[in-house]
Every structure is written in C-alpha cells, then in structure tokens.
C-alpha cells in the first residue's frame, strides 16, 4: 500500500502498516515511509 510522504513529496510504500479506526468509524492505515522513516497516514480500506 502507498501513502503520500510530505517529507519526500511523493507517494511511497508504507513500512510496518497498522490498521486503525478513526473516531467517526472510518478505517485507516498508519505506518512509516520506506525511504525517510517519517510517519505516513492513509484513510480508507487497507
């Protein structure tokens, strides 16, 4: 799965993805950028 990394300014593969749920019940995925290690977040199905 890919997410936008604000530090790299491109879409990167998510390392260590973890499924989470937002307050309103929507699914999301959180992990780290495979290049720079910054936390990335993607809303939607995993």
N, CA, C and O atoms as a Tripos MOL2 file, in Angstrom:
@<TRIPOS>MOLECULE
protein
  184   183    46     0     0
PROTEIN
NO_CHARGES

@<TRIPOS>ATOM
      1 N           0.8440   -1.1790    0.0000 N.3       1 UNK1
      2 CA          0.0000    0.0000    0.0000 C.3       1 UNK1
      3 C           0.8860    1.2380    0.0000 C.2       1 UNK1
      4 O           1.9510    1.2470    0.6160 O.2       1 UNK1
      5 N           0.4450    2.2680   -0.6840 N.am      2 UNK2
      6 CA          1.2050    3.5010   -0.7740 C.3       2 UNK2
      7 C           0.4760    4.6400   -0.0720 C.2       2 UNK2
      8 O          -0.7520    4.6540    0.0070 O.2       2 UNK2
      9 N           1.2480    5.5900    0.4350 N.am      3 UNK3
     10 CA          0.7080    6.7970    1.0480 C.3       3 UNK3
     11 C           1.6180    7.9560    0.6660 C.2       3 UNK3
     12 O           2.7830    7.7530    0.3230 O.2       3 UNK3
     13 N           1.0820    9.1710    0.7250 N.am      4 UNK4
     14 CA          1.8660   10.3460    0.3730 C.3       4 UNK4
     15 C           2.7550   10.7420    1.5410 C.2       4 UNK4
     16 O           2.2770   10.9170    2.6620 O.2       4 UNK4
     17 N           4.0500   10.8820    1.2770 N.am      5 UNK5
     18 CA          5.0090   11.3200    2.3000 C.3       5 UNK5
     19 C           5.2610   12.8090    2.0900 C.2       5 UNK5
     20 O           5.7040   13.2210    1.0180 O.2       5 UNK5
     21 N           4.9790   13.6130    3.1100 N.am      6 UNK6
     22 CA          5.1410   15.0590    2.9950 C.3       6 UNK6
     23 C           6.6040   15.4730    3.0030 C.2       6 UNK6
     24 O           6.9390   16.5420    2.4930 O.2       6 UNK6
     25 N           7.4780   14.6580    3.5650 N.am      7 UNK7
     26 CA          8.9010   14.9780    3.5790 C.3       7 UNK7
     27 C           9.5410   14.6880    2.2180 C.2       7 UNK7
     28 O          10.3320   15.4890    1.7200 O.2       7 UNK7
     29 N           9.1990   13.5420    1.6180 N.am      8 UNK8
     30 CA          9.7300   13.1700    0.3000 C.3       8 UNK8
     31 C           8.9580   13.8390   -0.8420 C.2       8 UNK8
     32 O           9.4670   13.9610   -1.9560 O.2       8 UNK8
     33 N           7.7260   14.2680   -0.5530 N.am      9 UNK9
     34 CA          6.8200   14.8870   -1.5300 C.3       9 UNK9
     35 C           6.4560   13.9700   -2.6940 C.2       9 UNK9
     36 O           6.2540   14.4320   -3.8170 O.2       9 UNK9
     37 N           6.3730   12.6800   -2.4230 N.am     10 UNK10
     38 CA          5.9320   11.6950   -3.4090 C.3      10 UNK10
     39 C           5.1780   10.5830   -2.6890 C.2      10 UNK10
     40 O           5.1880   10.5150   -1.4600 O.2      10 UNK10
     41 N           4.5210    9.7070   -3.4620 N.am     11 UNK11
     42 CA          3.8850    8.5310   -2.8830 C.3      11 UNK11
     43 C           4.9530    7.4760   -2.6550 C.2      11 UNK11
     44 O           5.7510    7.1850   -3.5460 O.2      11 UNK11
     45 N           4.9640    6.9070   -1.4600 N.am     12 UNK12
     46 CA          5.9390    5.8940   -1.0750 C.3      12 UNK12
     47 C           5.2330    4.6960   -0.4740 C.2      12 UNK12
     48 O           4.1070    4.8040    0.0110 O.2      12 UNK12
     49 N           5.8960    3.5630   -0.5070 N.am     13 UNK13
     50 CA          5.3770    2.3390    0.1010 C.3      13 UNK13
     51 C           5.3790    2.4910    1.6270 C.2      13 UNK13
     52 O           6.3130    3.0560    2.1960 O.2      13 UNK13
     53 N           4.3360    1.9870    2.2810 N.am     14 UNK14
     54 CA          4.2310    2.0660    3.7430 C.3      14 UNK14
     55 C           4.9810    0.8970    4.3750 C.2      14 UNK14
     56 O           4.7210   -0.2620    4.0500 O.2      14 UNK14
     57 N           5.9100    1.2020    5.2770 N.am     15 UNK15
     58 CA          6.6000    0.1750    6.0540 C.3      15 UNK15
     59 C           5.8700    0.0130    7.3900 C.2      15 UNK15
     60 O           5.3800    0.9930    7.9510 O.2      15 UNK15
     61 N           5.7990   -1.1990    7.8920 N.am     16 UNK16
     62 CA          5.1270   -1.5110    9.1630 C.3      16 UNK16
     63 C           3.6990   -0.9660    9.2020 C.2      16 UNK16
     64 O           3.3620   -0.2230   10.1230 O.2      16 UNK16
     65 N           2.8460   -1.3130    8.2280 N.am     17 UNK17
     66 CA          1.4740   -0.7880    8.2400 C.3      17 UNK17
     67 C           0.6580   -1.3550    9.3870 C.2      17 UNK17
     68 O           0.7500   -2.5400    9.7050 O.2      17 UNK17
     69 N          -0.1450   -0.4930   10.0070 N.am     18 UNK18
     70 CA         -1.0190   -0.8970   11.0960 C.3      18 UNK18
     71 C          -2.4140   -0.3590   10.8120 C.2      18 UNK18
     72 O          -2.5790    0.8370   10.5720 O.2      18 UNK18
     73 N          -3.4090   -1.2220   10.8370 N.am     19 UNK19
     74 CA         -4.7840   -0.8080   10.6140 C.3      19 UNK19
     75 C          -5.3130   -0.1090   11.8530 C.2      19 UNK19
     76 O          -5.1640   -0.6090   12.9680 O.2      19 UNK19
     77 N          -5.9370    1.0570   11.6560 N.am     20 UNK20
     78 CA         -6.5350    1.8080   12.7500 C.3      20 UNK20
     79 C          -7.9400    2.2390   12.3410 C.2      20 UNK20
     80 O          -8.3270    2.1070   11.1800 O.2      20 UNK20
     81 N          -8.6830    2.7460   13.2900 N.am     21 UNK21
     82 CA        -10.0270    3.2560   13.0290 C.3      21 UNK21
     83 C         -10.1030    4.6790   13.5600 C.2      21 UNK21
     84 O          -9.6710    4.9540   14.6790 O.2      21 UNK21
     85 N         -10.6570    5.5900   12.7520 N.am     22 UNK22
     86 CA        -10.8250    6.9730   13.1680 C.3      22 UNK22
     87 C         -12.0040    7.0970   14.1300 C.2      22 UNK22
     88 O         -12.7690    6.1510   14.3090 O.2      22 UNK22
     89 N         -12.1430    8.2660   14.7430 N.am     23 UNK23
     90 CA        -13.2320    8.4980   15.6910 C.3      23 UNK23
     91 C         -14.6050    8.2770   15.0660 C.2      23 UNK23
     92 O         -15.5240    7.7940   15.7260 O.2      23 UNK23
     93 N         -14.7380    8.6340   13.7880 N.am     24 UNK24
     94 CA        -16.0350    8.5020   13.1240 C.3      24 UNK24
     95 C         -16.2620    7.1040   12.5550 C.2      24 UNK24
     96 O         -17.2710    6.8770   11.8870 O.2      24 UNK24
     97 N         -15.3470    6.1590   12.8030 N.am     25 UNK25
     98 CA        -15.5260    4.7790   12.3920 C.3      25 UNK25
     99 C         -14.8970    4.4060   11.0630 C.2      25 UNK25
    100 O         -14.9380    3.2380   10.6740 O.2      25 UNK25
    101 N         -14.3160    5.3660   10.3560 N.am     26 UNK26
    102 CA        -13.6970    5.0710    9.0690 C.3      26 UNK26
    103 C         -12.3650    4.3340    9.2670 C.2      26 UNK26
    104 O         -11.6240    4.6350   10.2020 O.2      26 UNK26
    105 N         -12.0660    3.3790    8.3970 N.am     27 UNK27
    106 CA        -10.7910    2.6640    8.5110 C.3      27 UNK27
    107 C          -9.6320    3.5180    7.9890 C.2      27 UNK27
    108 O          -9.8230    4.3790    7.1300 O.2      27 UNK27
    109 N          -8.4400    3.2730    8.5120 N.am     28 UNK28
    110 CA         -7.2430    3.9900    8.0820 C.3      28 UNK28
    111 C          -6.0250    3.1060    8.2920 C.2      28 UNK28
    112 O          -6.0890    2.1130    9.0170 O.2      28 UNK28
    113 N          -4.9180    3.4650    7.6570 N.am     29 UNK29
    114 CA         -3.6660    2.7370    7.7960 C.3      29 UNK29
    115 C          -2.5670    3.7210    8.1650 C.2      29 UNK29
    116 O          -2.4440    4.7810    7.5510 O.2      29 UNK29
    117 N          -1.7700    3.3690    9.1680 N.am     30 UNK30
    118 CA         -0.6750    4.2120    9.6100 C.3      30 UNK30
    119 C           0.6020    3.4010    9.5710 C.2      30 UNK30
    120 O           0.5970    2.2080    9.8740 O.2      30 UNK30
    121 N           1.7000    4.0470    9.1980 N.am     31 UNK31
    122 CA          2.9850    3.3660    9.1410 C.3      31 UNK31
    123 C           4.1030    4.3660    8.9650 C.2      31 UNK31
    124 O           3.9520    5.5400    9.3030 O.2      31 UNK31
    125 N           5.2410    3.9010    8.4300 N.am     32 UNK32
    126 CA          6.3730    4.7820    8.2060 C.3      32 UNK32
    127 C           6.7780    4.7490    6.7430 C.2      32 UNK32
    128 O           6.5540    3.7590    6.0450 O.2      32 UNK32
    129 N           7.3740    5.8390    6.2880 N.am     33 UNK33
    130 CA          7.8640    5.9380    4.9150 C.3      33 UNK33
    131 C           9.0430    4.9870    4.7550 C.2      33 UNK33
    132 O           9.9190    4.9260    5.6170 O.2      33 UNK33
    133 N           9.0630    4.2480    3.6540 N.am     34 UNK34
    134 CA         10.1320    3.2720    3.4340 C.3      34 UNK34
    135 C          11.4700    3.9380    3.1390 C.2      34 UNK34
    136 O          12.5120    3.2950    3.2690 O.2      34 UNK34
    137 N          11.4680    5.2050    2.7470 N.am     35 UNK35
    138 CA         12.7120    5.9090    2.4070 C.3      35 UNK35
    139 C          13.2820    6.7110    3.5740 C.2      35 UNK35
    140 O          14.4390    6.5280    3.9510 O.2      35 UNK35
    141 N          12.4550    7.6130    4.1530 N.am     36 UNK36
    142 CA         12.9790    8.5440    5.1600 C.3      36 UNK36
    143 C          12.5600    8.2210    6.5910 C.2      36 UNK36
    144 O          13.1360    8.7690    7.5310 O.2      36 UNK36
    145 N          11.5630    7.3380    6.7830 N.am     37 UNK37
    146 CA         11.1600    6.9500    8.1280 C.3      37 UNK37
    147 C          10.1220    7.8470    8.7660 C.2      37 UNK37
    148 O           9.7880    7.6470    9.9340 O.2      37 UNK37
    149 N           9.6000    8.8270    8.0500 N.am     38 UNK38
    150 CA          8.5660    9.7090    8.5700 C.3      38 UNK38
    151 C           7.2510    8.9500    8.6890 C.2      38 UNK38
    152 O           6.9900    8.0470    7.8940 O.2      38 UNK38
    153 N           6.4220    9.2970    9.6640 N.am     39 UNK39
    154 CA          5.1210    8.6660    9.8230 C.3      39 UNK39
    155 C           4.2010    9.0990    8.6850 C.2      39 UNK39
    156 O           4.0750   10.2880    8.3960 O.2      39 UNK39
    157 N           3.5590    8.1210    8.0420 N.am     40 UNK40
    158 CA          2.6030    8.3990    6.9720 C.3      40 UNK40
    159 C           1.2630    7.8060    7.3550 C.2      40 UNK40
    160 O           1.1980    6.8530    8.1330 O.2      40 UNK40
    161 N           0.1790    8.3720    6.8050 N.am     41 UNK41
    162 CA         -1.1760    8.0060    7.1870 C.3      41 UNK41
    163 C          -2.0340    7.9860    5.9550 C.2      41 UNK41
    164 O          -1.9510    8.8920    5.1250 O.2      41 UNK41
    165 N          -2.8640    6.9620    5.8160 N.am     42 UNK42
    166 CA         -3.7670    6.8750    4.6810 C.3      42 UNK42
    167 C          -5.1520    6.4800    5.1590 C.2      42 UNK42
    168 O          -5.3150    5.4970    5.8820 O.2      42 UNK42
    169 N          -6.1480    7.2560    4.7500 N.am     43 UNK43
    170 CA         -7.5260    6.9860    5.1230 C.3      43 UNK43
    171 C          -8.1470    6.1060    4.0450 C.2      43 UNK43
    172 O          -7.9850    6.3710    2.8540 O.2      43 UNK43
    173 N          -8.8480    5.0740    4.4540 N.am     44 UNK44
    174 CA         -9.5150    4.1730    3.5120 C.3      44 UNK44
    175 C          -9.2320    2.7230    3.8510 C.2      44 UNK44
    176 O          -8.5220    2.4200    4.8090 O.2      44 UNK44
    177 N          -9.7990    1.8330    3.0490 N.am     45 UNK45
    178 CA         -9.6270    0.4050    3.2870 C.3      45 UNK45
    179 C          -8.1760   -0.0230    3.1330 C.2      45 UNK45
    180 O          -7.4390    0.5230    2.3130 O.2      45 UNK45
    181 N          -7.7800   -0.9940    3.9220 N.am     46 UNK46
    182 CA         -6.4050   -1.4940    3.8840 C.3      46 UNK46
    183 C          -6.2150   -2.5100    2.7780 C.2      46 UNK46
    184 O          -5.1150   -3.0340    2.6040 O.2      46 UNK46
@<TRIPOS>BOND
     1     1     2 1
     2     2     3 1
     3     3     4 2
     4     3     5 am
     5     5     6 1
     6     6     7 1
     7     7     8 2
     8     7     9 am
     9     9    10 1
    10    10    11 1
    11    11    12 2
    12    11    13 am
    13    13    14 1
    14    14    15 1
    15    15    16 2
    16    15    17 am
    17    17    18 1
    18    18    19 1
    19    19    20 2
    20    19    21 am
    21    21    22 1
    22    22    23 1
    23    23    24 2
    24    23    25 am
    25    25    26 1
    26    26    27 1
    27    27    28 2
    28    27    29 am
    29    29    30 1
    30    30    31 1
    31    31    32 2
    32    31    33 am
    33    33    34 1
    34    34    35 1
    35    35    36 2
    36    35    37 am
    37    37    38 1
    38    38    39 1
    39    39    40 2
    40    39    41 am
    41    41    42 1
    42    42    43 1
    43    43    44 2
    44    43    45 am
    45    45    46 1
    46    46    47 1
    47    47    48 2
    48    47    49 am
    49    49    50 1
    50    50    51 1
    51    51    52 2
    52    51    53 am
    53    53    54 1
    54    54    55 1
    55    55    56 2
    56    55    57 am
    57    57    58 1
    58    58    59 1
    59    59    60 2
    60    59    61 am
    61    61    62 1
    62    62    63 1
    63    63    64 2
    64    63    65 am
    65    65    66 1
    66    66    67 1
    67    67    68 2
    68    67    69 am
    69    69    70 1
    70    70    71 1
    71    71    72 2
    72    71    73 am
    73    73    74 1
    74    74    75 1
    75    75    76 2
    76    75    77 am
    77    77    78 1
    78    78    79 1
    79    79    80 2
    80    79    81 am
    81    81    82 1
    82    82    83 1
    83    83    84 2
    84    83    85 am
    85    85    86 1
    86    86    87 1
    87    87    88 2
    88    87    89 am
    89    89    90 1
    90    90    91 1
    91    91    92 2
    92    91    93 am
    93    93    94 1
    94    94    95 1
    95    95    96 2
    96    95    97 am
    97    97    98 1
    98    98    99 1
    99    99   100 2
   100    99   101 am
   101   101   102 1
   102   102   103 1
   103   103   104 2
   104   103   105 am
   105   105   106 1
   106   106   107 1
   107   107   108 2
   108   107   109 am
   109   109   110 1
   110   110   111 1
   111   111   112 2
   112   111   113 am
   113   113   114 1
   114   114   115 1
   115   115   116 2
   116   115   117 am
   117   117   118 1
   118   118   119 1
   119   119   120 2
   120   119   121 am
   121   121   122 1
   122   122   123 1
   123   123   124 2
   124   123   125 am
   125   125   126 1
   126   126   127 1
   127   127   128 2
   128   127   129 am
   129   129   130 1
   130   130   131 1
   131   131   132 2
   132   131   133 am
   133   133   134 1
   134   134   135 1
   135   135   136 2
   136   135   137 am
   137   137   138 1
   138   138   139 1
   139   139   140 2
   140   139   141 am
   141   141   142 1
   142   142   143 1
   143   143   144 2
   144   143   145 am
   145   145   146 1
   146   146   147 1
   147   147   148 2
   148   147   149 am
   149   149   150 1
   150   150   151 1
   151   151   152 2
   152   151   153 am
   153   153   154 1
   154   154   155 1
   155   155   156 2
   156   155   157 am
   157   157   158 1
   158   158   159 1
   159   159   160 2
   160   159   161 am
   161   161   162 1
   162   162   163 1
   163   163   164 2
   164   163   165 am
   165   165   166 1
   166   166   167 1
   167   167   168 2
   168   167   169 am
   169   169   170 1
   170   170   171 1
   171   171   172 2
   172   171   173 am
   173   173   174 1
   174   174   175 1
   175   175   176 2
   176   175   177 am
   177   177   178 1
   178   178   179 1
   179   179   180 2
   180   179   181 am
   181   181   182 1
   182   182   183 1
   183   183   184 2
@<TRIPOS>SUBSTRUCTURE
     1 UNK1         2 RESIDUE 1 A UNK
     2 UNK2         6 RESIDUE 1 A UNK
     3 UNK3        10 RESIDUE 1 A UNK
     4 UNK4        14 RESIDUE 1 A UNK
     5 UNK5        18 RESIDUE 1 A UNK
     6 UNK6        22 RESIDUE 1 A UNK
     7 UNK7        26 RESIDUE 1 A UNK
     8 UNK8        30 RESIDUE 1 A UNK
     9 UNK9        34 RESIDUE 1 A UNK
    10 UNK10       38 RESIDUE 1 A UNK
    11 UNK11       42 RESIDUE 1 A UNK
    12 UNK12       46 RESIDUE 1 A UNK
    13 UNK13       50 RESIDUE 1 A UNK
    14 UNK14       54 RESIDUE 1 A UNK
    15 UNK15       58 RESIDUE 1 A UNK
    16 UNK16       62 RESIDUE 1 A UNK
    17 UNK17       66 RESIDUE 1 A UNK
    18 UNK18       70 RESIDUE 1 A UNK
    19 UNK19       74 RESIDUE 1 A UNK
    20 UNK20       78 RESIDUE 1 A UNK
    21 UNK21       82 RESIDUE 1 A UNK
    22 UNK22       86 RESIDUE 1 A UNK
    23 UNK23       90 RESIDUE 1 A UNK
    24 UNK24       94 RESIDUE 1 A UNK
    25 UNK25       98 RESIDUE 1 A UNK
    26 UNK26      102 RESIDUE 1 A UNK
    27 UNK27      106 RESIDUE 1 A UNK
    28 UNK28      110 RESIDUE 1 A UNK
    29 UNK29      114 RESIDUE 1 A UNK
    30 UNK30      118 RESIDUE 1 A UNK
    31 UNK31      122 RESIDUE 1 A UNK
    32 UNK32      126 RESIDUE 1 A UNK
    33 UNK33      130 RESIDUE 1 A UNK
    34 UNK34      134 RESIDUE 1 A UNK
    35 UNK35      138 RESIDUE 1 A UNK
    36 UNK36      142 RESIDUE 1 A UNK
    37 UNK37      146 RESIDUE 1 A UNK
    38 UNK38      150 RESIDUE 1 A UNK
    39 UNK39      154 RESIDUE 1 A UNK
    40 UNK40      158 RESIDUE 1 A UNK
    41 UNK41      162 RESIDUE 1 A UNK
    42 UNK42      166 RESIDUE 1 A UNK
    43 UNK43      170 RESIDUE 1 A UNK
    44 UNK44      174 RESIDUE 1 A UNK
    45 UNK45      178 RESIDUE 1 A UNK
    46 UNK46      182 RESIDUE 1 A UNK
